[in-house]
Amino acid sequence: MNKKLLKVGNEEIKLNPVTDFPLWVGSNMAEVFGEKTETKMSAGMHEIFKTEVTYDMFSDDILYILEGSVELEVDDKKEVFSSGDFAYMFNGTKVNLKVSDYVKLIFIAYPATWKD
């Protein structure tokens, strides 16, 4: 593996049902970079259907909304993020995520070990 430049082509990105991470069971995810590629950051695509979950952040995350919308609440501050919006969430933050219908997003997380 070339440790200076990695490429994952569009045809290689497959959204698969999440079965091994209880918080996201019922959603679809494709982790493009992360532990499998031995990168320090994780990145991928996540498709989330109607849900509301509260969780603690174990990484710094950037989200880019491709389709739909998501409401994020941190410390009693609520923001709705829609197609074309970016969100940044800090490690150690408690987040309430609410999807009223559907959202498809790109995530970037540091460190890549966020699932541990």
Residue frames as a rotation matrix with the C-alpha (Angstrom) as fourth column:
MET 1
0.582 0.813 0.000 0.00
0.813 -0.582 0.000 0.00
0.000 0.000 -1.000 0.00
ASN 2
-0.297 -0.621 0.726 1.31
0.573 -0.724 -0.384 3.42
0.763 0.302 0.571 -0.97
LYS 3
0.051 0.279 -0.959 1.42
0.985 -0.170 0.003 5.40
-0.162 -0.945 -0.284 2.29
LYS 4
-0.814 -0.390 -0.430 1.73
0.332 -0.920 0.208 8.72
-0.477 0.026 0.878 0.47
LEU 5
-0.600 0.674 -0.432 -1.43
-0.796 -0.554 0.242 8.72
-0.076 0.489 0.869 -1.64
LEU 6
-0.783 0.442 0.438 -4.55
0.320 0.889 -0.327 6.58
-0.534 -0.116 -0.837 -1.37
LYS 7
-0.656 0.649 -0.386 -7.49
-0.747 -0.486 0.454 6.50
0.107 0.586 0.803 -3.75
VAL 8
-0.640 0.610 0.467 -10.85
0.353 0.773 -0.527 4.81
-0.683 -0.172 -0.710 -3.39
GLY 9
-0.966 0.260 -0.011 -12.88
-0.109 -0.366 0.924 5.04
0.236 0.894 0.381 -6.57
ASN 10
-0.379 0.910 0.166 -16.63
-0.924 -0.363 -0.123 5.65
-0.052 -0.200 0.978 -6.62
GLU 11
0.223 0.478 -0.850 -17.25
-0.599 0.755 0.267 2.08
0.769 0.450 0.454 -7.83
GLU 12
-0.522 -0.526 -0.671 -15.54
0.215 0.681 -0.700 0.77
0.826 -0.510 -0.242 -4.67
ILE 13
-0.900 0.211 0.381 -17.81
-0.436 -0.465 -0.770 2.62
0.015 -0.860 0.511 -2.24
LYS 14
-0.378 0.779 -0.500 -20.65
0.164 0.588 0.792 0.35
0.911 0.218 -0.350 -1.12
LEU 15
-0.365 0.374 0.853 -23.10
-0.884 -0.426 -0.191 1.36
0.291 -0.824 0.486 1.58
ASN 16
-0.488 0.146 -0.861 -23.71
0.136 0.987 0.090 -1.70
0.862 -0.073 -0.501 3.74
PRO 17
0.642 0.754 0.137 -26.13
-0.083 -0.109 0.991 -2.24
0.762 -0.647 -0.008 6.63
VAL 18
-0.357 -0.720 0.595 -24.46
-0.722 -0.191 -0.665 -1.55
0.593 -0.667 -0.452 9.98
THR 19
0.582 0.543 -0.605 -24.56
-0.084 0.780 0.620 -4.71
0.809 -0.310 0.500 12.09
ASP 20
0.136 -0.672 -0.728 -21.51
0.788 0.519 -0.332 -4.43
0.601 -0.528 0.600 14.36
PHE 21
-0.922 -0.374 0.104 -21.98
0.254 -0.783 -0.567 -1.01
0.293 -0.496 0.817 15.94
PRO 22
-0.428 0.849 -0.310 -25.20
0.894 0.347 -0.284 -0.91
-0.134 -0.399 -0.907 18.06
LEU 23
-0.377 0.271 -0.886 -25.68
0.149 -0.926 -0.346 2.86
-0.914 -0.263 0.309 17.89
TRP 24
-0.436 0.099 -0.895 -26.03
-0.773 -0.550 0.316 2.76
-0.461 0.829 0.316 14.10
VAL 25
-0.831 0.268 0.488 -27.86
0.384 0.910 0.155 -0.56
-0.403 0.316 -0.859 13.51
GLY 26
0.260 0.959 0.112 -30.57
0.713 -0.113 -0.692 0.19
-0.651 0.259 -0.713 10.94
SER 27
0.637 -0.152 -0.755 -28.40
-0.471 -0.853 -0.226 2.61
-0.610 0.500 -0.615 8.98
ASN 28
0.825 -0.422 0.375 -25.99
0.564 0.591 -0.576 2.04
0.022 0.687 0.726 6.09
MET 29
0.685 -0.664 -0.300 -22.32
-0.407 -0.690 0.599 2.97
-0.604 -0.288 -0.743 6.15
ALA 30
0.773 -0.617 0.146 -19.21
0.504 0.459 -0.731 2.77
0.384 0.639 0.666 4.00
GLU 31
0.711 -0.642 -0.286 -15.99
-0.104 -0.499 0.860 3.49
-0.696 -0.582 -0.421 5.87
VAL 32
0.947 -0.320 -0.015 -13.61
-0.014 0.006 -1.000 4.41
0.320 0.948 0.002 3.05
PHE 33
-0.119 -0.990 0.081 -10.53
-0.146 -0.063 -0.987 5.27
0.982 -0.129 -0.137 5.11
GLY 34
0.631 0.298 0.716 -9.85
-0.735 -0.065 0.675 4.13
0.248 -0.952 0.179 8.64
GLU 35
0.286 -0.528 0.800 -8.44
-0.634 0.522 0.571 1.14
-0.718 -0.670 -0.185 10.46
LYS 36
0.714 0.034 0.700 -8.55
0.362 0.837 -0.410 -1.10
-0.600 0.546 0.585 7.36
THR 37
0.774 -0.434 0.461 -6.44
0.350 -0.313 -0.883 1.38
0.527 0.845 -0.090 5.38
GLU 38
0.182 -0.722 -0.667 -4.21
0.982 0.102 0.159 2.09
-0.047 -0.684 0.728 8.40
THR 39
-0.208 -0.171 0.963 -4.86
0.359 -0.929 -0.088 5.82
0.910 0.328 0.255 8.23
LYS 40
-0.913 -0.199 -0.355 -4.90
0.402 -0.299 -0.865 8.16
0.066 -0.933 0.353 11.22
MET 41
-0.613 0.767 -0.189 -8.24
-0.680 -0.634 -0.368 9.62
-0.402 -0.097 0.911 10.10
SER 42
-0.581 0.559 0.591 -11.47
0.578 0.795 -0.184 7.88
-0.573 0.235 -0.785 9.22
ALA 43
-0.594 0.458 -0.661 -13.74
-0.652 -0.756 0.062 8.96
-0.471 0.468 0.748 6.38
GLY 44
-0.884 0.337 0.325 -16.77
0.444 0.821 0.358 7.55
-0.146 0.460 -0.876 4.67
MET 45
-0.626 0.772 0.115 -20.40
-0.471 -0.491 0.733 7.85
0.622 0.404 0.671 3.83
HIS 46
-0.918 0.391 -0.060 -23.36
0.265 0.495 -0.828 7.28
-0.294 -0.776 -0.558 6.15
GLU 47
-0.552 0.832 0.052 -27.02
-0.236 -0.216 0.947 6.92
0.799 0.511 0.316 5.28
ILE 48
-0.968 0.203 -0.144 -29.32
0.185 0.201 -0.962 7.35
-0.167 -0.958 -0.232 8.28
PHE 49
-0.396 0.910 0.124 -33.08
0.324 0.012 0.946 6.87
0.859 0.415 -0.300 8.35
LYS 50
0.314 0.623 0.717 -35.63
-0.397 -0.599 0.695 8.26
0.862 -0.503 0.059 10.80
THR 51
0.204 -0.310 -0.928 -34.04
0.788 0.615 -0.032 8.07
0.581 -0.725 0.370 14.25
GLU 52
0.590 -0.190 0.785 -33.00
-0.482 -0.862 0.154 9.99
0.647 -0.469 -0.601 17.34
VAL 53
0.544 -0.508 -0.667 -29.88
0.696 0.717 0.022 9.03
0.468 -0.477 0.744 19.29
THR 54
0.826 -0.396 0.401 -27.70
-0.533 -0.779 0.331 10.63
0.181 -0.487 -0.854 21.96
TYR 55
0.741 -0.643 -0.195 -24.04
0.637 0.764 -0.103 9.72
0.215 -0.048 0.975 22.18
ASP 56
0.633 -0.659 -0.406 -20.63
-0.083 -0.580 0.810 10.90
-0.769 -0.480 -0.422 23.36
MET 57
0.871 -0.409 -0.271 -18.10
-0.347 -0.124 -0.930 11.89
0.347 0.904 -0.250 20.70
PHE 58
0.678 -0.706 0.207 -14.86
0.251 0.486 0.837 9.90
-0.691 -0.515 0.507 20.85
SER 59
-0.323 -0.749 0.578 -13.27
0.913 -0.085 0.399 11.80
-0.250 0.657 0.711 17.96
ASP 60
-0.396 0.217 -0.892 -13.39
-0.289 -0.952 -0.103 15.17
-0.872 0.217 0.440 16.26
ASP 61
-0.263 0.404 0.876 -15.88
0.793 0.608 -0.042 14.80
-0.550 0.684 -0.480 13.40
ILE 62
-0.692 0.192 -0.696 -16.67
-0.502 -0.821 0.273 16.79
-0.518 0.538 0.664 10.30
LEU 63
-0.183 0.706 0.684 -19.95
0.618 0.624 -0.478 16.04
-0.764 0.335 -0.551 8.55
TYR 64
-0.846 0.068 -0.529 -20.90
-0.431 -0.674 0.601 17.17
-0.315 0.736 0.599 5.05
ILE 65
-0.121 0.913 0.389 -24.57
-0.020 0.390 -0.921 16.73
-0.992 -0.119 -0.029 4.22
LEU 66
-0.969 -0.219 0.114 -25.18
0.078 0.167 0.983 15.32
-0.234 0.961 -0.145 0.74
GLU 67
-0.493 0.870 -0.017 -28.95
0.011 0.026 1.000 14.73
0.870 0.493 -0.022 0.90
GLY 68
0.315 0.747 -0.585 -31.74
0.660 0.270 0.700 15.29
0.682 -0.607 -0.408 3.41
SER 69
0.073 -0.260 0.963 -31.23
-0.495 -0.848 -0.191 16.92
0.866 -0.462 -0.191 6.78
VAL 70
0.012 -0.142 -0.990 -30.19
0.756 0.650 -0.084 16.24
0.655 -0.747 0.115 10.37
GLU 71
0.667 0.174 0.724 -30.72
-0.324 -0.808 0.492 18.14
0.671 -0.563 -0.482 13.60
LEU 72
-0.130 -0.765 -0.630 -27.76
0.618 0.434 -0.655 18.19
0.775 -0.475 0.417 15.97
GLU 73
0.788 0.367 0.495 -28.05
-0.171 -0.642 0.747 19.38
0.592 -0.673 -0.443 19.56
VAL 74
-0.129 -0.856 -0.500 -25.04
0.730 0.260 -0.632 20.15
0.671 -0.447 0.592 21.76
ASP 75
-0.790 -0.219 -0.573 -25.35
0.597 -0.488 -0.637 21.91
-0.140 -0.845 0.516 25.14
ASP 76
-0.001 0.935 -0.355 -28.96
0.596 -0.285 -0.751 22.98
-0.803 -0.212 -0.557 24.46
LYS 77
-0.225 -0.073 -0.971 -27.98
-0.635 -0.745 0.204 24.52
-0.739 0.663 0.122 21.11
LYS 78
0.175 0.387 0.905 -29.89
0.460 0.781 -0.423 22.99
-0.870 0.491 -0.041 18.18
GLU 79
-0.318 -0.260 -0.912 -28.90
-0.701 -0.583 0.410 23.41
-0.638 0.770 0.003 14.56
VAL 80
0.656 0.498 0.567 -30.43
0.104 0.685 -0.721 21.86
-0.748 0.532 0.397 11.45
PHE 81
-0.430 -0.835 -0.344 -27.95
-0.456 -0.128 0.881 20.87
-0.779 0.535 -0.326 8.75
SER 82
0.687 0.700 0.194 -29.19
-0.084 0.341 -0.936 20.32
-0.722 0.627 0.293 5.19
SER 83
0.593 -0.409 0.694 -27.71
0.789 0.470 -0.397 19.45
-0.164 0.782 0.601 1.82
GLY 84
0.404 -0.553 0.728 -24.50
0.383 -0.621 -0.684 21.46
0.831 0.555 -0.039 1.28
ASP 85
0.721 -0.096 0.686 -23.92
-0.587 -0.611 0.532 22.23
0.368 -0.786 -0.497 5.00
PHE 86
-0.204 -0.818 -0.538 -20.88
0.084 0.533 -0.842 21.26
0.975 -0.216 -0.040 7.07
ALA 87
0.877 0.336 0.344 -20.89
-0.313 -0.144 0.939 20.44
0.364 -0.931 -0.021 10.79
TYR 88
-0.264 -0.944 -0.200 -17.91
-0.193 0.255 -0.947 20.13
0.945 -0.211 -0.250 13.15
MET 89
0.857 0.500 0.127 -18.29
-0.257 0.200 0.945 18.23
0.447 -0.842 0.300 16.43
PHE 90
-0.011 -0.932 0.362 -15.54
-0.835 -0.191 -0.516 18.13
0.550 -0.308 -0.776 19.04
ASN 91
-0.282 -0.248 -0.927 -14.19
0.237 0.918 -0.318 15.07
0.930 -0.309 -0.200 20.83
GLY 92
-0.897 -0.079 -0.436 -15.74
0.435 0.028 -0.900 14.73
0.083 -0.996 0.009 24.29
THR 93
-0.735 0.678 0.014 -19.03
-0.678 -0.735 0.024 16.39
0.027 0.008 1.000 23.30
LYS 94
-0.596 0.679 0.428 -22.42
0.390 0.711 -0.585 14.82
-0.702 -0.181 -0.689 24.05
VAL 95
-0.879 0.245 -0.410 -24.52
-0.476 -0.498 0.724 15.02
-0.027 0.832 0.554 20.87
ASN 96
-0.137 0.881 0.452 -28.20
0.128 0.469 -0.874 14.45
-0.982 -0.062 -0.177 20.26
LEU 97
-0.934 -0.178 -0.310 -28.74
-0.293 -0.114 0.949 13.56
-0.204 0.977 0.054 16.59
LYS 98
-0.107 0.961 0.254 -32.25
0.067 0.262 -0.963 13.58
-0.992 -0.086 -0.092 15.13
VAL 99
-0.986 -0.072 -0.151 -33.18
-0.151 -0.018 0.988 12.55
-0.074 0.997 0.007 11.60
SER 100
-0.283 0.959 0.000 -36.84
-0.619 -0.183 -0.763 13.21
-0.732 -0.216 0.646 10.84
ASP 101
0.804 0.555 -0.213 -36.80
-0.499 0.436 -0.749 11.32
-0.323 0.708 0.628 7.54
TYR 102
0.743 -0.570 0.350 -33.43
0.664 0.695 -0.276 10.66
-0.086 0.438 0.895 5.88
VAL 103
0.719 -0.609 -0.334 -29.90
-0.596 -0.788 0.154 12.00
-0.357 0.089 -0.930 5.64
LYS 104
0.750 -0.629 0.205 -26.91
0.654 0.661 -0.367 10.94
0.096 0.410 0.907 3.57
LEU 105
0.897 -0.443 0.016 -23.61
-0.426 -0.851 0.307 12.43
-0.122 -0.282 -0.951 4.67
ILE 106
0.355 -0.893 -0.275 -19.87
0.234 0.370 -0.899 12.22
0.905 0.255 0.341 4.40
PHE 107
0.995 -0.088 0.049 -18.00
-0.069 -0.234 0.970 11.92
-0.074 -0.968 -0.238 7.70
ILE 108
0.171 -0.984 -0.040 -14.37
0.044 0.048 -0.998 12.61
0.984 0.169 0.052 8.51
ALA 109
0.971 0.208 0.116 -13.15
-0.121 0.012 0.993 11.63
0.205 -0.978 0.037 11.98
TYR 110
-0.045 -0.996 -0.080 -9.89
-0.138 0.086 -0.987 11.91
0.989 -0.033 -0.142 13.89
PRO 111
-0.583 -0.812 -0.035 -8.62
-0.695 0.476 0.539 9.63
-0.421 0.338 -0.842 15.22
ALA 112
-0.347 0.402 -0.848 -9.64
-0.708 0.480 0.517 6.66
0.615 0.780 0.118 13.06
THR 113
-0.841 -0.045 -0.539 -10.15
0.241 0.861 -0.448 4.54
0.484 -0.507 -0.713 16.17
TRP 114
-0.631 0.627 0.458 -13.50
-0.726 -0.684 -0.065 6.25
0.273 -0.373 0.887 17.00
LYS 115
0.291 0.810 -0.509 -15.34
-0.525 0.580 0.623 2.88
0.800 0.086 0.594 17.13
ASP 116
-0.437 -0.558 -0.705 -13.11
0.243 0.681 -0.690 1.45
0.866 -0.473 -0.162 19.89
